[in-house]
Amino acid sequence: MLYLYQKEAGQPQLTLLGDEHRYIFKVRRHKVEDTLYLRNLEDGLLHRYLITYMDKRSVILELQESQTLEIKAKVSLHIGWCVIDPKNIEKVLPSLNEMGVEKITFIYCKRSQKSFKVDFKRLEKILFNSSQQSGRSELMQLEMADDLETFLEKNPHSKMLNFSENHCVSNEGIDTIVIGCEGGFHEEEVALFKKSDIVGFDTPLVLKSESAACAVAAKVLL
């Protein structure tokens, strides 16, 4: 863990209770006069605290220093992701966060199962834990779009990841890309994109939606 997420990080004094206390006291086995680094994932600052008091229920921290230290990908990537089983999203979300995906908009595409509901609070908790481990200084943005047409109204320069013999995914000219759900895109959705805006991988293999998301992120960001 490179830092501890705490929404009040930056205050002169903090008291950690509950899960935060247990992590510091029982898991990391910190003691009085140890140094801790905290972020609130909003201001780009890394806050250095000193443990001044600790017992079996609470930890008191005193702020020593705050410094600007932004850790993020060199380029931005926004993924429009047609909704799949939330369990599969949760499995790969930490990897997408670690690679530096800036934003994910979940889209109810024509072949998405409408019974699938995205739990944003649960996903944010996963992102907090992943960011602490990777050092990322800004929380990934999460949004929802009712359909692909609505998404394209806000993001008219999007690319589509689909089967394509003429184009391959690279880190040139791609900042927003749409990835389909299981079963792929409906022909009406494909028709929303110009042929030049449809890109694909140089492989005969068919990737699952979550595998494609990770592959795109790796191609563009790493």
C-alpha positions in Angstrom: 0.0 0.0 0.0 1.5 3.3 -1.1 -0.9 5.5 0.8 -4.2 5.3 2.8 -7.3 6.8 1.3 -9.1 9.1 3.7 -11.7 11.6 2.5 -10.6 14.1 5.1 -6.9 13.9 4.3 -5.4 17.3 4.5 -6.9 18.3 7.8 -4.4 19.3 10.6 -5.5 16.3 12.7 -7.3 13.1 11.9 -8.7 10.3 14.1 -9.0 6.9 12.5 -11.6 4.4 13.7 -13.2 1.2 12.6 -11.8 -0.5 9.6 -9.1 2.2 9.1 -7.9 1.7 12.7 -7.9 -2.1 12.3 -5.8 -1.9 9.2 -3.2 0.4 10.7 -3.1 -1.3 14.1 -3.6 -5.0 13.3 -2.6 -5.5 9.7 0.2 -3.0 9.2 1.2 -3.0 12.9 2.1 0.6 12.9 3.1 2.3 16.2 3.3 5.8 17.7 5.7 8.1 15.8 5.4 6.1 12.6 4.8 8.1 9.4 1.7 7.5 7.2 0.9 8.9 3.8 -2.7 9.8 3.0 -4.7 11.0 0.0 -8.3 12.2 -0.5 -8.1 11.5 -4.3 -9.5 15.0 -5.1 -6.7 17.6 -4.7 -3.7 15.7 -6.2 -1.9 16.2 -2.9 0.1 13.6 -0.9 -0.3 14.3 2.8 2.3 13.1 5.3 1.1 12.4 8.8 2.7 11.3 12.1 1.0 8.9 14.4 0.8 10.7 17.8 -1.5 8.4 19.7 -2.8 4.9 19.3 -4.9 2.5 21.4 -7.1 -0.5 20.7 -9.9 1.7 19.3 -8.4 4.7 17.6 -5.4 6.3 16.0 -4.7 10.0 16.0 -2.6 11.6 13.2 -1.0 15.0 13.0 -0.3 16.5 9.6 3.4 17.1 8.9 3.5 18.1 5.2 1.4 18.2 2.1 2.9 18.1 -1.4 1.6 18.1 -4.9 2.4 14.6 -6.4 0.1 13.6 -9.3 0.5 9.9 -10.4 -1.5 9.1 -13.5 -1.2 7.8 -17.1 0.6 9.9 -19.7 -2.4 10.0 -21.9 -6.2 9.8 -21.2 -8.5 7.0 -22.1 -12.3 7.0 -21.7 -14.0 3.6 -22.2 -17.6 3.4 -23.1 -18.4 -0.1 -21.9 -21.6 -1.8 -22.9 -23.0 -3.3 -19.7 -22.0 -6.9 -18.9 -22.4 -9.0 -15.7 -21.3 -6.7 -12.9 -19.2 -9.6 -11.3 -17.0 -9.6 -14.4 -16.7 -5.8 -14.3 -15.5 -6.0 -10.7 -12.9 -8.6 -11.5 -11.0 -6.5 -14.1 -11.8 -3.0 -12.7 -8.6 -3.0 -10.5 -6.5 -3.8 -13.6 -8.1 -1.0 -15.6 -7.5 1.4 -12.7 -3.9 0.4 -12.4 -3.2 0.9 -16.1 -4.6 4.5 -15.8 -8.0 4.5 -17.5 -9.4 7.9 -16.7 -13.1 7.3 -17.1 -15.6 4.5 -17.8 -19.1 5.2 -18.9 -21.4 2.1 -18.7 -23.8 1.9 -21.6 -27.0 -0.1 -21.9 -26.4 -1.3 -25.5 -29.0 -3.3 -27.4 -27.6 -6.6 -26.4 -26.9 -5.7 -22.8 -29.1 -7.5 -20.3 -31.2 -4.9 -18.6 -31.3 -7.0 -15.5 -27.7 -6.1 -14.9 -27.4 -3.2 -12.5 -24.1 -1.4 -11.9 -23.4 -0.8 -8.2 -21.4 2.4 -8.3 -20.7 2.5 -4.5 -19.3 -1.0 -4.7 -17.1 -0.1 -7.7 -15.8 3.0 -6.0 -14.7 0.9 -3.0 -12.8 -1.3 -5.4 -11.2 1.8 -7.0 -10.2 3.2 -3.6 -8.4 -0.1 -2.7 -6.8 -0.4 -6.1 -5.6 3.2 -6.0 -4.0 2.8 -2.6 -2.0 -0.2 -4.0 -1.0 1.4 -7.3 -0.3 4.9 -6.1 -2.8 6.5 -8.4 -3.6 10.1 -7.2 -7.0 10.7 -8.9 -10.0 8.5 -8.7 -11.3 7.0 -12.0 -14.6 8.7 -13.1 -17.7 6.4 -13.5 -20.8 7.3 -15.4 -23.9 5.7 -16.9 -25.5 6.2 -20.3 -29.0 5.0 -21.3 -27.9 3.9 -24.8 -25.2 4.3 -27.4 -26.8 7.2 -29.2 -26.9 9.2 -25.9 -23.2 8.4 -25.3 -22.2 9.5 -28.8 -24.0 12.8 -28.4 -21.6 13.6 -25.6 -18.6 11.9 -27.2 -18.9 12.3 -31.0 -15.3 11.5 -31.7 -15.5 8.0 -30.2 -14.0 4.9 -31.8 -15.7 1.5 -31.8 -13.8 -1.7 -31.0 -15.1 -4.3 -33.4 -14.0 -6.8 -36.0 -12.0 -4.8 -38.6 -9.4 -5.8 -41.2 -8.3 -2.2 -42.0 -7.6 -0.8 -38.5 -5.8 -1.9 -35.4 -5.9 -0.4 -32.0 -2.9 1.8 -31.1 -2.2 4.7 -28.8 -2.5 7.2 -31.7 -5.7 9.2 -32.0 -7.7 7.1 -29.5 -9.0 8.8 -26.4 -12.5 7.5 -26.3 -13.5 4.0 -27.4 -16.7 1.9 -27.1 -16.5 -1.8 -26.2 -19.4 -4.2 -26.8 -21.0 -6.6 -24.4 -21.2 -10.4 -24.9 -22.7 -11.0 -28.3 -21.2 -7.9 -29.7 -22.9 -4.8 -31.3 -26.2 -4.8 -33.0 -26.0 -3.8 -36.7 -27.9 -0.6 -35.9 -25.2 0.4 -33.4 -22.4 -0.4 -35.9 -24.1 1.9 -38.4 -23.7 4.8 -36.0 -19.9 4.8 -36.7 -18.0 5.7 -39.8 -15.9 2.8 -41.1 -12.7 4.7 -40.4 -13.8 5.0 -36.7 -14.1 1.2 -36.3 -10.9 -0.4 -35.0 -9.9 -3.9 -34.1 -7.1 -6.3 -33.0 -4.8 -8.2 -35.3 -6.0 -11.6 -34.0 -8.4 -14.3 -35.2 -9.4 -15.0 -31.6 -12.6 -13.7 -30.1 -12.1 -11.8 -26.8 -14.6 -11.6 -24.0 -15.8 -8.0 -23.3 -13.6 -7.7 -20.1 -10.6 -9.1 -21.9 -11.1 -6.6 -24.7 -11.3 -3.7 -22.2 -8.0 -4.7 -20.6 -6.3 -5.2 -24.0 -7.4 -1.7 -25.2 -6.2 -0.1 -22.0 -2.8 -1.8 -22.3 -2.5 -0.9 -26.0 -3.3 2.8 -25.5 -1.8 3.5 -22.1 1.2 1.3 -21.6 
